[in-house]
Amino acid sequence: DAADMSSKYFCYFFKEMTRKTPIEYLNTYRLERASRKLLSSDMSVTDIAYSCGFNDLSYFIKVFKDFKGISPKQFRIKNGI
């Protein structure tokens, strides 16, 4: 409503501007935050997932692997934490 666009047109417009769907964009943001937290804190992977807006740990791990190529735990270990 605020953009005076239908949901369908907004999604099309958003992807044209960012080359990502709104969900892909949001997940990228959340995964960048999670990556920083994995490297800078001793929080559990579960707590990091939830604190970054993921409500399902399995989904978080799947999306993280797709994004980084390794699991969150492997990412932490690989980077010396």
PDB file of N, CA, C and O in Angstrom:
ATOM      1  N   ASP A   1       0.822  -1.203   0.000  1.00  0.00           N
ATOM      2  CA  ASP A   1       0.000   0.000   0.000  1.00  0.00           C
ATOM      3  C   ASP A   1       0.864   1.265   0.000  1.00  0.00           C
ATOM      4  O   ASP A   1       0.586   2.215  -0.732  1.00  0.00           O
ATOM      5  N   ALA A   2       1.903   1.267   0.819  1.00  0.00           N
ATOM      6  CA  ALA A   2       2.752   2.457   0.927  1.00  0.00           C
ATOM      7  C   ALA A   2       3.426   2.794  -0.402  1.00  0.00           C
ATOM      8  O   ALA A   2       3.644   3.966  -0.708  1.00  0.00           O
ATOM      9  N   ALA A   3       3.752   1.784  -1.183  1.00  0.00           N
ATOM     10  CA  ALA A   3       4.408   2.011  -2.474  1.00  0.00           C
ATOM     11  C   ALA A   3       3.397   2.154  -3.609  1.00  0.00           C
ATOM     12  O   ALA A   3       3.768   2.394  -4.758  1.00  0.00           O
ATOM     13  N   ASP A   4       2.135   2.007  -3.278  1.00  0.00           N
ATOM     14  CA  ASP A   4       1.050   2.101  -4.261  1.00  0.00           C
ATOM     15  C   ASP A   4       1.252   1.103  -5.406  1.00  0.00           C
ATOM     16  O   ASP A   4       1.090   1.433  -6.581  1.00  0.00           O
ATOM     17  N   MET A   5       1.618  -0.148  -5.017  1.00  0.00           N
ATOM     18  CA  MET A   5       1.825  -1.233  -5.986  1.00  0.00           C
ATOM     19  C   MET A   5       1.130  -2.480  -5.475  1.00  0.00           C
ATOM     20  O   MET A   5       0.961  -2.661  -4.270  1.00  0.00           O
ATOM     21  N   SER A   6       0.734  -3.331  -6.393  1.00  0.00           N
ATOM     22  CA  SER A   6       0.220  -4.633  -5.988  1.00  0.00           C
ATOM     23  C   SER A   6       1.398  -5.465  -5.482  1.00  0.00           C
ATOM     24  O   SER A   6       2.551  -5.162  -5.791  1.00  0.00           O
ATOM     25  N   SER A   7       1.117  -6.503  -4.714  1.00  0.00           N
ATOM     26  CA  SER A   7       2.188  -7.375  -4.205  1.00  0.00           C
ATOM     27  C   SER A   7       2.985  -7.980  -5.346  1.00  0.00           C
ATOM     28  O   SER A   7       4.213  -8.037  -5.301  1.00  0.00           O
ATOM     29  N   LYS A   8       2.273  -8.430  -6.368  1.00  0.00           N
ATOM     30  CA  LYS A   8       2.927  -9.065  -7.510  1.00  0.00           C
ATOM     31  C   LYS A   8       3.852  -8.070  -8.228  1.00  0.00           C
ATOM     32  O   LYS A   8       4.988  -8.411  -8.557  1.00  0.00           O
ATOM     33  N   TYR A   9       3.382  -6.871  -8.467  1.00  0.00           N
ATOM     34  CA  TYR A   9       4.205  -5.882  -9.162  1.00  0.00           C
ATOM     35  C   TYR A   9       5.385  -5.447  -8.285  1.00  0.00           C
ATOM     36  O   TYR A   9       6.488  -5.236  -8.789  1.00  0.00           O
ATOM     37  N   PHE A  10       5.157  -5.316  -6.990  1.00  0.00           N
ATOM     38  CA  PHE A  10       6.251  -4.948  -6.090  1.00  0.00           C
ATOM     39  C   PHE A  10       7.361  -5.996  -6.154  1.00  0.00           C
ATOM     40  O   PHE A  10       8.538  -5.645  -6.239  1.00  0.00           O
ATOM     41  N   CYS A  11       6.994  -7.284  -6.114  1.00  0.00           N
ATOM     42  CA  CYS A  11       8.002  -8.344  -6.182  1.00  0.00           C
ATOM     43  C   CYS A  11       8.777  -8.280  -7.499  1.00  0.00           C
ATOM     44  O   CYS A  11       9.997  -8.444  -7.516  1.00  0.00           O
ATOM     45  N   TYR A  12       8.063  -8.041  -8.598  1.00  0.00           N
ATOM     46  CA  TYR A  12       8.707  -7.894  -9.905  1.00  0.00           C
ATOM     47  C   TYR A  12       9.661  -6.694  -9.897  1.00  0.00           C
ATOM     48  O   TYR A  12      10.807  -6.814 -10.330  1.00  0.00           O
ATOM     49  N   PHE A  13       9.200  -5.556  -9.416  1.00  0.00           N
ATOM     50  CA  PHE A  13       9.993  -4.327  -9.361  1.00  0.00           C
ATOM     51  C   PHE A  13      11.225  -4.524  -8.475  1.00  0.00           C
ATOM     52  O   PHE A  13      12.332  -4.127  -8.841  1.00  0.00           O
ATOM     53  N   PHE A  14      11.020  -5.144  -7.301  1.00  0.00           N
ATOM     54  CA  PHE A  14      12.102  -5.380  -6.358  1.00  0.00           C
ATOM     55  C   PHE A  14      13.194  -6.234  -7.006  1.00  0.00           C
ATOM     56  O   PHE A  14      14.381  -5.931  -6.885  1.00  0.00           O
ATOM     57  N   LYS A  15      12.785  -7.301  -7.692  1.00  0.00           N
ATOM     58  CA  LYS A  15      13.768  -8.177  -8.329  1.00  0.00           C
ATOM     59  C   LYS A  15      14.498  -7.456  -9.459  1.00  0.00           C
ATOM     60  O   LYS A  15      15.693  -7.674  -9.654  1.00  0.00           O
ATOM     61  N   GLU A  16      13.808  -6.613 -10.197  1.00  0.00           N
ATOM     62  CA  GLU A  16      14.458  -5.829 -11.245  1.00  0.00           C
ATOM     63  C   GLU A  16      15.533  -4.906 -10.662  1.00  0.00           C
ATOM     64  O   GLU A  16      16.583  -4.709 -11.274  1.00  0.00           O
ATOM     65  N   MET A  17      15.274  -4.352  -9.500  1.00  0.00           N
ATOM     66  CA  MET A  17      16.207  -3.404  -8.882  1.00  0.00           C
ATOM     67  C   MET A  17      17.365  -4.095  -8.162  1.00  0.00           C
ATOM     68  O   MET A  17      18.487  -3.589  -8.184  1.00  0.00           O
ATOM     69  N   THR A  18      17.114  -5.236  -7.526  1.00  0.00           N
ATOM     70  CA  THR A  18      18.131  -5.875  -6.682  1.00  0.00           C
ATOM     71  C   THR A  18      18.693  -7.180  -7.244  1.00  0.00           C
ATOM     72  O   THR A  18      19.695  -7.697  -6.750  1.00  0.00           O
ATOM     73  N   ARG A  19      18.044  -7.703  -8.273  1.00  0.00           N
ATOM     74  CA  ARG A  19      18.379  -8.999  -8.840  1.00  0.00           C
ATOM     75  C   ARG A  19      18.112 -10.141  -7.867  1.00  0.00           C
ATOM     76  O   ARG A  19      18.619 -11.248  -8.052  1.00  0.00           O
ATOM     77  N   LYS A  20      17.325  -9.881  -6.844  1.00  0.00           N
ATOM     78  CA  LYS A  20      16.938 -10.896  -5.852  1.00  0.00           C
ATOM     79  C   LYS A  20      15.464 -10.728  -5.531  1.00  0.00           C
ATOM     80  O   LYS A  20      14.918  -9.626  -5.587  1.00  0.00           O
ATOM     81  N   THR A  21      14.827 -11.850  -5.192  1.00  0.00           N
ATOM     82  CA  THR A  21      13.457 -11.744  -4.704  1.00  0.00           C
ATOM     83  C   THR A  21      13.509 -11.129  -3.305  1.00  0.00           C
ATOM     84  O   THR A  21      14.568 -11.121  -2.678  1.00  0.00           O
ATOM     85  N   PRO A  22      12.394 -10.618  -2.812  1.00  0.00           N
ATOM     86  CA  PRO A  22      12.412 -10.083  -1.443  1.00  0.00           C
ATOM     87  C   PRO A  22      12.894 -11.110  -0.412  1.00  0.00           C
ATOM     88  O   PRO A  22      13.618 -10.753   0.518  1.00  0.00           O
ATOM     89  N   ILE A  23      12.503 -12.372  -0.564  1.00  0.00           N
ATOM     90  CA  ILE A  23      12.939 -13.406   0.384  1.00  0.00           C
ATOM     91  C   ILE A  23      14.435 -13.663   0.258  1.00  0.00           C
ATOM     92  O   ILE A  23      15.121 -13.806   1.270  1.00  0.00           O
ATOM     93  N   GLU A  24      14.947 -13.724  -0.950  1.00  0.00           N
ATOM     94  CA  GLU A  24      16.387 -13.907  -1.141  1.00  0.00           C
ATOM     95  C   GLU A  24      17.162 -12.747  -0.526  1.00  0.00           C
ATOM     96  O   GLU A  24      18.191 -12.954   0.118  1.00  0.00           O
ATOM     97  N   TYR A  25      16.671 -11.537  -0.723  1.00  0.00           N
ATOM     98  CA  TYR A  25      17.320 -10.347  -0.163  1.00  0.00           C
ATOM     99  C   TYR A  25      17.325 -10.410   1.361  1.00  0.00           C
ATOM    100  O   TYR A  25      18.352 -10.166   1.994  1.00  0.00           O
ATOM    101  N   LEU A  26      16.182 -10.736   1.943  1.00  0.00           N
ATOM    102  CA  LEU A  26      16.072 -10.820   3.400  1.00  0.00           C
ATOM    103  C   LEU A  26      16.963 -11.923   3.948  1.00  0.00           C
ATOM    104  O   LEU A  26      17.646 -11.725   4.953  1.00  0.00           O
ATOM    105  N   ASN A  27      16.966 -13.077   3.300  1.00  0.00           N
ATOM    106  CA  ASN A  27      17.818 -14.167   3.772  1.00  0.00           C
ATOM    107  C   ASN A  27      19.294 -13.805   3.662  1.00  0.00           C
ATOM    108  O   ASN A  27      20.073 -14.156   4.548  1.00  0.00           O
ATOM    109  N   THR A  28      19.695 -13.119   2.609  1.00  0.00           N
ATOM    110  CA  THR A  28      21.089 -12.681   2.476  1.00  0.00           C
ATOM    111  C   THR A  28      21.479 -11.787   3.644  1.00  0.00           C
ATOM    112  O   THR A  28      22.545 -11.954   4.236  1.00  0.00           O
ATOM    113  N   TYR A  29      20.613 -10.843   3.967  1.00  0.00           N
ATOM    114  CA  TYR A  29      20.865  -9.951   5.104  1.00  0.00           C
ATOM    115  C   TYR A  29      20.978 -10.750   6.398  1.00  0.00           C
ATOM    116  O   TYR A  29      21.914 -10.559   7.175  1.00  0.00           O
ATOM    117  N   ARG A  30      20.029 -11.638   6.621  1.00  0.00           N
ATOM    118  CA  ARG A  30      20.040 -12.442   7.849  1.00  0.00           C
ATOM    119  C   ARG A  30      21.269 -13.331   7.925  1.00  0.00           C
ATOM    120  O   ARG A  30      21.846 -13.494   9.001  1.00  0.00           O
ATOM    121  N   LEU A  31      21.677 -13.908   6.805  1.00  0.00           N
ATOM    122  CA  LEU A  31      22.839 -14.789   6.797  1.00  0.00           C
ATOM    123  C   LEU A  31      24.143 -14.029   7.008  1.00  0.00           C
ATOM    124  O   LEU A  31      25.070 -14.555   7.624  1.00  0.00           O
ATOM    125  N   GLU A  32      24.227 -12.811   6.511  1.00  0.00           N
ATOM    126  CA  GLU A  32      25.409 -11.985   6.788  1.00  0.00           C
ATOM    127  C   GLU A  32      25.507 -11.680   8.283  1.00  0.00           C
ATOM    128  O   GLU A  32      26.587 -11.745   8.870  1.00  0.00           O
ATOM    129  N   ARG A  33      24.374 -11.351   8.883  1.00  0.00           N
ATOM    130  CA  ARG A  33      24.354 -11.112  10.343  1.00  0.00           C
ATOM    131  C   ARG A  33      24.756 -12.377  11.090  1.00  0.00           C
ATOM    132  O   ARG A  33      25.552 -12.319  12.028  1.00  0.00           O
ATOM    133  N   ALA A  34      24.215 -13.510  10.684  1.00  0.00           N
ATOM    134  CA  ALA A  34      24.534 -14.783  11.337  1.00  0.00           C
ATOM    135  C   ALA A  34      26.015 -15.108  11.189  1.00  0.00           C
ATOM    136  O   ALA A  34      26.642 -15.576  12.140  1.00  0.00           O
ATOM    137  N   SER A  35      26.576 -14.869  10.023  1.00  0.00           N
ATOM    138  CA  SER A  35      28.006 -15.131   9.794  1.00  0.00           C
ATOM    139  C   SER A  35      28.864 -14.310  10.744  1.00  0.00           C
ATOM    140  O   SER A  35      29.817 -14.823  11.332  1.00  0.00           O
ATOM    141  N   ARG A  36      28.527 -13.042  10.892  1.00  0.00           N
ATOM    142  CA  ARG A  36      29.287 -12.182  11.817  1.00  0.00           C
ATOM    143  C   ARG A  36      29.167 -12.696  13.252  1.00  0.00           C
ATOM    144  O   ARG A  36      30.151 -12.722  13.991  1.00  0.00           O
ATOM    145  N   LYS A  37      27.966 -13.102  13.640  1.00  0.00           N
ATOM    146  CA  LYS A  37      27.772 -13.606  15.002  1.00  0.00           C
ATOM    147  C   LYS A  37      28.506 -14.922  15.221  1.00  0.00           C
ATOM    148  O   LYS A  37      29.035 -15.159  16.307  1.00  0.00           O
ATOM    149  N   LEU A  38      28.546 -15.774  14.214  1.00  0.00           N
ATOM    150  CA  LEU A  38      29.272 -17.037  14.342  1.00  0.00           C
ATOM    151  C   LEU A  38      30.751 -16.794  14.598  1.00  0.00           C
ATOM    152  O   LEU A  38      31.398 -17.559  15.314  1.00  0.00           O
ATOM    153  N   LEU A  39      31.284 -15.728  14.011  1.00  0.00           N
ATOM    154  CA  LEU A  39      32.708 -15.432  14.155  1.00  0.00           C
ATOM    155  C   LEU A  39      33.043 -14.593  15.378  1.00  0.00           C
ATOM    156  O   LEU A  39      34.183 -14.600  15.843  1.00  0.00           O
ATOM    157  N   SER A  40      32.072 -13.882  15.896  1.00  0.00           N
ATOM    158  CA  SER A  40      32.382 -12.936  16.974  1.00  0.00           C
ATOM    159  C   SER A  40      31.752 -13.265  18.311  1.00  0.00           C
ATOM    160  O   SER A  40      31.903 -12.502  19.265  1.00  0.00           O
ATOM    161  N   SER A  41      31.052 -14.381  18.405  1.00  0.00           N
ATOM    162  CA  SER A  41      30.430 -14.724  19.679  1.00  0.00           C
ATOM    163  C   SER A  41      30.528 -16.216  19.931  1.00  0.00           C
ATOM    164  O   SER A  41      30.882 -16.992  19.043  1.00  0.00           O
ATOM    165  N   ASP A  42      30.212 -16.600  21.141  1.00  0.00           N
ATOM    166  CA  ASP A  42      30.182 -18.029  21.456  1.00  0.00           C
ATOM    167  C   ASP A  42      28.744 -18.522  21.602  1.00  0.00           C
ATOM    168  O   ASP A  42      28.499 -19.566  22.207  1.00  0.00           O
ATOM    169  N   MET A  43      27.793 -17.768  21.044  1.00  0.00           N
ATOM    170  CA  MET A  43      26.393 -18.191  21.049  1.00  0.00           C
ATOM    171  C   MET A  43      26.267 -19.504  20.280  1.00  0.00           C
ATOM    172  O   MET A  43      27.049 -19.777  19.369  1.00  0.00           O
ATOM    173  N   SER A  44      25.281 -20.309  20.653  1.00  0.00           N
ATOM    174  CA  SER A  44      25.045 -21.550  19.923  1.00  0.00           C
ATOM    175  C   SER A  44      24.496 -21.228  18.531  1.00  0.00           C
ATOM    176  O   SER A  44      23.950 -20.149  18.300  1.00  0.00           O
ATOM    177  N   VAL A  45      24.648 -22.168  17.624  1.00  0.00           N
ATOM    178  CA  VAL A  45      24.119 -21.997  16.272  1.00  0.00           C
ATOM    179  C   VAL A  45      22.612 -21.769  16.338  1.00  0.00           C
ATOM    180  O   VAL A  45      22.075 -20.938  15.606  1.00  0.00           O
ATOM    181  N   THR A  46      21.942 -22.496  17.198  1.00  0.00           N
ATOM    182  CA  THR A  46      20.487 -22.349  17.354  1.00  0.00           C
ATOM    183  C   THR A  46      20.128 -20.941  17.789  1.00  0.00           C
ATOM    184  O   THR A  46      19.234 -20.321  17.212  1.00  0.00           O
ATOM    185  N   ASP A  47      20.818 -20.428  18.805  1.00  0.00           N
ATOM    186  CA  ASP A  47      20.526 -19.077  19.294  1.00  0.00           C
ATOM    187  C   ASP A  47      20.810 -18.026  18.219  1.00  0.00           C
ATOM    188  O   ASP A  47      20.068 -17.052  18.090  1.00  0.00           O
ATOM    189  N   ILE A  48      21.866 -18.220  17.462  1.00  0.00           N
ATOM    190  CA  ILE A  48      22.188 -17.282  16.384  1.00  0.00           C
ATOM    191  C   ILE A  48      21.101 -17.318  15.315  1.00  0.00           C
ATOM    192  O   ILE A  48      20.660 -16.273  14.837  1.00  0.00           O
ATOM    193  N   ALA A  49      20.677 -18.508  14.944  1.00  0.00           N
ATOM    194  CA  ALA A  49      19.614 -18.631  13.928  1.00  0.00           C
ATOM    195  C   ALA A  49      18.369 -17.872  14.373  1.00  0.00           C
ATOM    196  O   ALA A  49      17.813 -17.079  13.612  1.00  0.00           O
ATOM    197  N   TYR A  50      17.939 -18.114  15.588  1.00  0.00           N
ATOM    198  CA  TYR A  50      16.726 -17.453  16.089  1.00  0.00           C
ATOM    199  C   TYR A  50      16.924 -15.942  16.226  1.00  0.00           C
ATOM    200  O   TYR A  50      16.011 -15.167  15.942  1.00  0.00           O
ATOM    201  N   SER A  51      18.096 -15.529  16.653  1.00  0.00           N
ATOM    202  CA  SER A  51      18.333 -14.088  16.844  1.00  0.00           C
ATOM    203  C   SER A  51      18.409 -13.334  15.509  1.00  0.00           C
ATOM    204  O   SER A  51      18.249 -12.114  15.468  1.00  0.00           O
ATOM    205  N   CYS A  52      18.654 -14.069  14.426  1.00  0.00           N
ATOM    206  CA  CYS A  52      18.736 -13.442  13.103  1.00  0.00           C
ATOM    207  C   CYS A  52      17.436 -13.579  12.308  1.00  0.00           C
ATOM    208  O   CYS A  52      17.389 -13.247  11.124  1.00  0.00           O
ATOM    209  N   GLY A  53      16.392 -14.064  12.959  1.00  0.00           N
ATOM    210  CA  GLY A  53      15.079 -14.089  12.320  1.00  0.00           C
ATOM    211  C   GLY A  53      14.657 -15.405  11.714  1.00  0.00           C
ATOM    212  O   GLY A  53      13.605 -15.474  11.078  1.00  0.00           O
ATOM    213  N   PHE A  54      15.440 -16.447  11.888  1.00  0.00           N
ATOM    214  CA  PHE A  54      15.041 -17.769  11.388  1.00  0.00           C
ATOM    215  C   PHE A  54      14.284 -18.492  12.500  1.00  0.00           C
ATOM    216  O   PHE A  54      14.753 -18.557  13.637  1.00  0.00           O
ATOM    217  N   ASN A  55      13.125 -19.031  12.171  1.00  0.00           N
ATOM    218  CA  ASN A  55      12.301 -19.729  13.160  1.00  0.00           C
ATOM    219  C   ASN A  55      12.437 -21.236  13.092  1.00  0.00           C
ATOM    220  O   ASN A  55      11.840 -21.954  13.893  1.00  0.00           O
ATOM    221  N   ASP A  56      13.218 -21.719  12.142  1.00  0.00           N
ATOM    222  CA  ASP A  56      13.385 -23.154  11.935  1.00  0.00           C
ATOM    223  C   ASP A  56      14.875 -23.427  11.741  1.00  0.00           C
ATOM    224  O   ASP A  56      15.470 -22.983  10.758  1.00  0.00           O
ATOM    225  N   LEU A  57      15.472 -24.156  12.675  1.00  0.00           N
ATOM    226  CA  LEU A  57      16.915 -24.413  12.627  1.00  0.00           C
ATOM    227  C   LEU A  57      17.305 -25.180  11.371  1.00  0.00           C
ATOM    228  O   LEU A  57      18.331 -24.876  10.761  1.00  0.00           O
ATOM    229  N   SER A  58      16.514 -26.161  10.975  1.00  0.00           N
ATOM    230  CA  SER A  58      16.823 -26.941   9.774  1.00  0.00           C
ATOM    231  C   SER A  58      16.859 -26.051   8.531  1.00  0.00           C
ATOM    232  O   SER A  58      17.744 -26.189   7.688  1.00  0.00           O
ATOM    233  N   TYR A  59      15.901 -25.146   8.425  1.00  0.00           N
ATOM    234  CA  TYR A  59      15.859 -24.222   7.293  1.00  0.00           C
ATOM    235  C   TYR A  59      17.076 -23.301   7.319  1.00  0.00           C
ATOM    236  O   TYR A  59      17.681 -23.041   6.279  1.00  0.00           O
ATOM    237  N   PHE A  60      17.437 -22.809   8.504  1.00  0.00           N
ATOM    238  CA  PHE A  60      18.616 -21.955   8.635  1.00  0.00           C
ATOM    239  C   PHE A  60      19.865 -22.674   8.141  1.00  0.00           C
ATOM    240  O   PHE A  60      20.645 -22.111   7.373  1.00  0.00           O
ATOM    241  N   ILE A  61      20.055 -23.911   8.575  1.00  0.00           N
ATOM    242  CA  ILE A  61      21.246 -24.663   8.184  1.00  0.00           C
ATOM    243  C   ILE A  61      21.251 -24.898   6.673  1.00  0.00           C
ATOM    244  O   ILE A  61      22.291 -24.757   6.028  1.00  0.00           O
ATOM    245  N   LYS A  62      20.101 -25.255   6.106  1.00  0.00           N
ATOM    246  CA  LYS A  62      19.998 -25.475   4.662  1.00  0.00           C
ATOM    247  C   LYS A  62      20.335 -24.211   3.880  1.00  0.00           C
ATOM    248  O   LYS A  62      21.121 -24.258   2.934  1.00  0.00           O
ATOM    249  N   VAL A  63      19.746 -23.082   4.267  1.00  0.00           N
ATOM    250  CA  VAL A  63      19.972 -21.818   3.565  1.00  0.00           C
ATOM    251  C   VAL A  63      21.427 -21.366   3.750  1.00  0.00           C
ATOM    252  O   VAL A  63      22.040 -20.853   2.814  1.00  0.00           O
ATOM    253  N   PHE A  64      21.970 -21.553   4.940  1.00  0.00           N
ATOM    254  CA  PHE A  64      23.363 -21.190   5.204  1.00  0.00           C
ATOM    255  C   PHE A  64      24.297 -21.991   4.299  1.00  0.00           C
ATOM    256  O   PHE A  64      25.217 -21.433   3.702  1.00  0.00           O
ATOM    257  N   LYS A  65      24.056 -23.315   4.197  1.00  0.00           N
ATOM    258  CA  LYS A  65      24.878 -24.155   3.326  1.00  0.00           C
ATOM    259  C   LYS A  65      24.786 -23.713   1.875  1.00  0.00           C
ATOM    260  O   LYS A  65      25.791 -23.680   1.166  1.00  0.00           O
ATOM    261  N   ASP A  66      23.587 -23.376   1.437  1.00  0.00           N
ATOM    262  CA  ASP A  66      23.412 -22.893   0.066  1.00  0.00           C
ATOM    263  C   ASP A  66      24.175 -21.589  -0.159  1.00  0.00           C
ATOM    264  O   ASP A  66      24.725 -21.367  -1.238  1.00  0.00           O
ATOM    265  N   PHE A  67      24.207 -20.735   0.852  1.00  0.00           N
ATOM    266  CA  PHE A  67      24.820 -19.409   0.767  1.00  0.00           C
ATOM    267  C   PHE A  67      26.350 -19.473   0.879  1.00  0.00           C
ATOM    268  O   PHE A  67      27.058 -18.829   0.104  1.00  0.00           O
ATOM    269  N   LYS A  68      26.851 -20.242   1.835  1.00  0.00           N
ATOM    270  CA  LYS A  68      28.292 -20.270   2.126  1.00  0.00           C
ATOM    271  C   LYS A  68      29.010 -21.532   1.639  1.00  0.00           C
ATOM    272  O   LYS A  68      30.238 -21.560   1.556  1.00  0.00           O
ATOM    273  N   GLY A  69      28.241 -22.573   1.318  1.00  0.00           N
ATOM    274  CA  GLY A  69      28.857 -23.810   0.858  1.00  0.00           C
ATOM    275  C   GLY A  69      29.232 -24.773   1.971  1.00  0.00           C
ATOM    276  O   GLY A  69      29.657 -25.895   1.696  1.00  0.00           O
ATOM    277  N   ILE A  70      29.084 -24.361   3.210  1.00  0.00           N
ATOM    278  CA  ILE A  70      29.365 -25.217   4.364  1.00  0.00           C
ATOM    279  C   ILE A  70      28.332 -24.925   5.449  1.00  0.00           C
ATOM    280  O   ILE A  70      27.638 -23.909   5.402  1.00  0.00           O
ATOM    281  N   SER A  71      28.241 -25.822   6.420  1.00  0.00           N
ATOM    282  CA  SER A  71      27.279 -25.632   7.505  1.00  0.00           C
ATOM    283  C   SER A  71      27.748 -24.508   8.436  1.00  0.00           C
ATOM    284  O   SER A  71      28.924 -24.145   8.419  1.00  0.00           O
ATOM    285  N   PRO A  72      26.848 -23.960   9.240  1.00  0.00           N
ATOM    286  CA  PRO A  72      27.265 -22.918  10.188  1.00  0.00           C
ATOM    287  C   PRO A  72      28.361 -23.398  11.144  1.00  0.00           C
ATOM    288  O   PRO A  72      29.298 -22.660  11.447  1.00  0.00           O
ATOM    289  N   LYS A  73      28.233 -24.633  11.611  1.00  0.00           N
ATOM    290  CA  LYS A  73      29.243 -25.171  12.525  1.00  0.00           C
ATOM    291  C   LYS A  73      30.594 -25.287  11.826  1.00  0.00           C
ATOM    292  O   LYS A  73      31.619 -24.912  12.396  1.00  0.00           O
ATOM    293  N   GLN A  74      30.604 -25.801  10.599  1.00  0.00           N
ATOM    294  CA  GLN A  74      31.860 -25.906   9.841  1.00  0.00           C
ATOM    295  C   GLN A  74      32.442 -24.525   9.558  1.00  0.00           C
ATOM    296  O   GLN A  74      33.660 -24.347   9.591  1.00  0.00           O
ATOM    297  N   PHE A  75      31.586 -23.551   9.282  1.00  0.00           N
ATOM    298  CA  PHE A  75      32.018 -22.184   9.030  1.00  0.00           C
ATOM    299  C   PHE A  75      32.749 -21.636  10.256  1.00  0.00           C
ATOM    300  O   PHE A  75      33.797 -21.001  10.135  1.00  0.00           O
ATOM    301  N   ARG A  76      32.190 -21.889  11.418  1.00  0.00           N
ATOM    302  CA  ARG A  76      32.791 -21.414  12.671  1.00  0.00           C
ATOM    303  C   ARG A  76      34.134 -22.088  12.898  1.00  0.00           C
ATOM    304  O   ARG A  76      35.115 -21.425  13.237  1.00  0.00           O
ATOM    305  N   ILE A  77      34.183 -23.399  12.715  1.00  0.00           N
ATOM    306  CA  ILE A  77      35.423 -24.151  12.922  1.00  0.00           C
ATOM    307  C   ILE A  77      36.501 -23.726  11.919  1.00  0.00           C
ATOM    308  O   ILE A  77      37.658 -23.518  12.282  1.00  0.00           O
ATOM    309  N   LYS A  78      36.099 -23.603  10.662  1.00  0.00           N
ATOM    310  CA  LYS A  78      37.051 -23.220   9.593  1.00  0.00           C
ATOM    311  C   LYS A  78      37.701 -21.876   9.866  1.00  0.00           C
ATOM    312  O   LYS A  78      38.853 -21.640   9.504  1.00  0.00           O
ATOM    313  N   ASN A  79      36.938 -20.995  10.512  1.00  0.00           N
ATOM    314  CA  ASN A  79      37.441 -19.642  10.774  1.00  0.00           C
ATOM    315  C   ASN A  79      38.016 -19.492  12.171  1.00  0.00           C
ATOM    316  O   ASN A  79      38.188 -18.374  12.658  1.00  0.00           O
ATOM    317  N   GLY A  80      38.318 -20.626  12.827  1.00  0.00           N
ATOM    318  CA  GLY A  80      39.061 -20.602  14.077  1.00  0.00           C
ATOM    319  C   GLY A  80      38.297 -20.259  15.326  1.00  0.00           C
ATOM    320  O   GLY A  80      38.900 -19.819  16.305  1.00  0.00           O
ATOM    321  N   ILE A  81      37.007 -20.441  15.335  1.00  0.00           N
ATOM    322  CA  ILE A  81      36.233 -20.132  16.540  1.00  0.00           C
ATOM    323  C   ILE A  81      35.849 -21.430  17.215  1.00  0.00           C
ATOM    324  O   ILE A  81      35.190 -21.414  18.255  1.00  0.00           O
TER     325      ILE A  81
END
